[in-house]
Amino acid sequence: MSWAVEEWKEGLSPRVLQKIHELESQVDKLKKERQQRQFQLESLEAALQKQKQKVENEKNEAAILKRENQSLMELCDSLEKAKQKTLHDLQVKESQVNIQSGQLNSSKKDIERLEQELKR
């Protein structure tokens, strides 16, 4: 089959044949270069897709972390409110204890005074 491809070159001058050979070599070289560039392009496209997927995964993870952070902030706010309420309740109870302690001391003094009167 290659003999049919080469048949059209019969009768051409050596100078023209040399030029044809140079052109064919250049075509082969350009074909190889194109294949290499095509391979590079495909490799770069694959790397780009991989990076896009990585970015998408990072975005998803960031969104998850943002939601988790929001949830934790709400929980912290809730705990802070509960702490404030507990502290307030504690202050109220301490105040009540102090009042009752004062009443107890007053009652003890009254009892002591009454005991003294009874002894007299």
C-alpha positions as CSV (number, residue, x, y, z in Angstrom):
1,M,0.0,0.0,0.0
2,S,2.8,2.4,0.8
3,W,4.1,1.8,-2.8
4,A,0.8,3.5,-4.0
5,V,1.4,6.4,-1.7
6,E,4.9,6.8,-3.0
7,E,4.0,6.3,-6.7
8,W,3.1,10.0,-7.2
9,K,6.7,10.9,-6.3
10,E,8.1,9.1,-9.3
11,G,9.7,11.3,-11.8
12,L,10.3,14.2,-9.5
13,S,13.6,15.8,-9.3
14,P,15.9,15.0,-6.3
15,R,15.6,18.5,-5.1
16,V,11.8,18.3,-5.0
17,L,12.0,14.9,-3.4
18,Q,14.3,16.3,-0.7
19,K,11.8,19.1,-0.1
20,I,8.9,16.6,0.1
21,H,10.9,14.5,2.5
22,E,11.6,17.6,4.7
23,L,7.9,18.6,4.6
24,E,6.8,15.0,5.5
25,S,9.3,15.0,8.4
26,Q,8.0,18.3,9.5
27,V,4.4,17.0,9.3
28,D,5.4,13.9,11.4
29,K,7.1,16.2,13.9
30,L,4.1,18.5,14.1
31,K,1.8,15.5,14.5
32,K,3.9,14.2,17.4
33,E,4.0,17.7,18.9
34,R,0.2,18.0,18.5
35,Q,-0.2,14.6,20.3
36,Q,2.0,15.7,23.1
37,R,0.1,19.0,23.5
38,Q,-3.2,17.2,23.3
39,F,-1.9,14.9,26.1
40,Q,-0.8,17.9,28.1
41,L,-4.2,19.6,27.5
42,E,-6.0,16.5,28.7
43,S,-3.8,16.2,31.7
44,L,-4.4,19.9,32.6
45,E,-8.1,19.5,32.1
46,A,-8.1,16.5,34.5
47,A,-6.0,18.4,37.0
48,L,-8.5,21.3,36.6
49,Q,-11.4,19.1,37.2
50,K,-9.7,17.6,40.3
51,Q,-9.1,21.1,41.6
52,K,-12.7,22.1,40.9
53,Q,-13.9,19.1,42.9
54,K,-11.5,19.9,45.7
55,V,-12.8,23.5,45.8
56,E,-16.4,22.2,45.8
57,N,-15.6,19.8,48.6
58,E,-13.9,22.7,50.6
59,K,-17.0,24.9,50.0
60,N,-19.2,22.1,51.3
61,E,-17.0,21.6,54.3
62,A,-16.9,25.3,55.0
63,A,-20.7,25.5,54.8
64,I,-21.0,22.5,57.2
65,L,-18.5,24.2,59.6
66,K,-20.4,27.5,59.3
67,R,-23.7,25.8,60.3
68,E,-22.0,24.0,63.1
69,N,-20.4,27.2,64.3
70,Q,-23.8,29.0,64.2
71,S,-25.3,26.1,66.2
72,L,-22.5,26.3,68.8
73,M,-22.9,30.1,69.0
74,E,-26.6,29.7,69.7
75,L,-25.9,27.0,72.3
76,C,-23.4,29.3,74.0
77,D,-25.9,32.1,74.0
78,S,-28.5,29.7,75.5
79,L,-26.0,28.6,78.1
80,E,-25.0,32.1,79.0
81,K,-28.7,33.1,79.5
82,A,-29.2,30.0,81.7
83,K,-26.1,30.9,83.7
84,Q,-27.4,34.5,84.2
85,K,-30.7,33.1,85.3
86,T,-29.1,30.7,87.7
87,L,-26.9,33.5,89.1
88,H,-29.9,35.7,89.6
89,D,-31.8,32.8,91.3
90,L,-28.8,32.2,93.5
91,Q,-28.7,35.9,94.5
92,V,-32.4,35.8,95.3
93,K,-32.0,32.7,97.4
94,E,-28.9,34.1,99.2
95,S,-30.9,37.2,99.9
96,Q,-33.8,35.1,101.3
97,V,-31.3,33.1,103.4
98,N,-29.8,36.3,104.8
99,I,-33.3,37.6,105.6
100,Q,-34.2,34.3,107.3
101,S,-30.9,34.3,109.1
102,G,-31.6,37.8,110.4
103,Q,-35.0,36.7,111.5
104,L,-33.5,33.7,113.2
105,N,-31.0,35.8,115.1
106,S,-33.8,38.2,116.0
107,S,-35.9,35.4,117.2
108,K,-33.0,33.9,119.3
109,K,-32.5,37.3,120.9
110,D,-36.2,37.5,121.6
111,I,-36.0,34.0,123.1
112,E,-33.0,34.9,125.2
113,R,-34.7,38.1,126.4
114,L,-37.8,36.2,127.3
115,E,-35.8,33.5,129.1
116,Q,-34.1,36.2,131.1
117,E,-37.4,37.7,132.0
118,L,-38.7,34.3,133.0
119,K,-35.7,33.8,135.3
120,R,-36.4,37.0,137.0
